[in-house]
Amino acid sequence: MTDILEHFHAISHEHALGTAPRTAGDRLFGRNANYRITTDTGDYFIKKLQFSDAAIKMENCLAYDSFVSRHPAAGLPRSPRILAVNAELGIIVQDFLPHAENGSTLMVEERFATTVAADIGRSIAGLHARPTFGVPDRDDRPTPAPSTTLLAGIPHRHLRHLTGGELQAYGLLQADATLCAALADLARTSNSVDRTPIHGDLRVDQILVDDRTWIVDWEEFGTGDPARDTGSFLGEWLYRAVLDIPTSRGGGAAMNRAEGAAAVVRRGHEKAQLLAPIARAFWSAYRGARDVDDEFVARTGQFAGWHLLDRLVAGAATNAVLPAIHRAAAGVGRSAVLNPAGVHRFLGLEDLS
């Protein structure tokens, strides 16, 4: 925190951000170093980008901030203003939203409103409908994890950095030639479609809600397949339904360990139906704001499945052994990639598609 305060002091006078105290502020959740700092002029959100591609990610964030300013009436996703940056230090300073709650908290606590989902659907459709002038060209955009390159084989130098859970996850996926071929085909198809501006990493933890809905972390902003965004958001709720299978979330009892595979499938459908109103609100609002073709609908379902595989790999990184629920998520993700129409049926979207 001392470094963050020193960095903030280095840029605060230049940008009239006030004087910060010499004591630590609040450390906030996130993969980067995120803080709330209070000065005599107000509260600020401070992000220090920590990875080797920090300069590119900062450029993408600035590009979205500029994009919004050029299209003020376009109904684009709201994001807190960028007030100052320091490229050398990797620092971004933004407005702090004091009353906002994170979307992941709302999801876990079963308070994620359908009105919020609809707001997201409309605003993301507005983003996808805009021309790409001035938007970073992301020809090099990587696929979601697991990358098709690693599915073909993990370099020996990388193996020692993987957990036991990751080794099991990659082994599970690499042994499935049908799935690997389908992912490679989706990646090729996605690269060939008309590109639009996209968020590129649309998860519920990128959503903030107060009296309005905000979408943050535009580090992957640029041109890309818009189905990446819609699939990612629907995939979040598909994944949540899988995680909820053994729990009492949404009502009812927790799953008995003695119950078999049929019970797992039944409970999965039940949990999905409980979350379906949120998925329907998002998809209905998106479809109401932007015309799409059948191929887009199919790719959305496939990217929803790929999102579950992404969550599989992310969860495996913190486990010595791949948990059974993550194996279940991999199975659902596989089904979605191979049969995307099933995603829309599973989430109750077929009459909207």
HELIX and SHEET records of a PDB file:
HELIX    1   1 THR A    2  SER A   12  1                                  11    
HELIX    2   2 ALA A   54  ARG A   70  1                                  17    
HELIX    3   3 GLY A  103  VAL A  108  1                                   6    
HELIX    4   4 THR A  114  ALA A  129  1                                  16    
HELIX    5   5 THR A  148  ALA A  152  1                                   5    
HELIX    6   6 HIS A  156  LEU A  159  1                                   4    
HELIX    7   7 GLY A  164  GLN A  174  1                                  11    
HELIX    8   8 ALA A  177  SER A  192  1                                  16    
HELIX    9   9 VAL A  204  GLN A  206  5                                   3    
HELIX   10  10 ALA A  227  LEU A  243  1                                  17    
HELIX   11  11 ALA A  261  ALA A  289  1                                  29    
HELIX   12  12 ASP A  294  ALA A  316  1                                  23    
HELIX   13  13 ALA A  324  LEU A  338  1                                  15    
HELIX   14  14 PRO A  340  PHE A  346  1                                   7    
HELIX   15  15 GLU A  350  LEU A  352  5                                   3    
SHEET    1   A 5 ASP A  26  LEU A  28  0                                        
SHEET    2   A 5 ALA A  33  THR A  39 -1                                        
SHEET    3   A 5 GLY A  42  LYS A  48 -1                                        
SHEET    4   A 5 ILE A  91  ASP A  95 -1                                        
SHEET    5   A 5 ILE A  82  ASN A  86 -1                                        
SHEET    1   B 3 GLU A 101  ASN A 102  0                                        
SHEET    2   B 3 ILE A 207  VAL A 209 -1                                        
SHEET    3   B 3 THR A 213  ILE A 215 -1                                        
SHEET    1   C 2 THR A 196  ILE A 198  0                                        
SHEET    2   C 2 GLY A 222  GLY A 224 -1                                        
END                                                                             
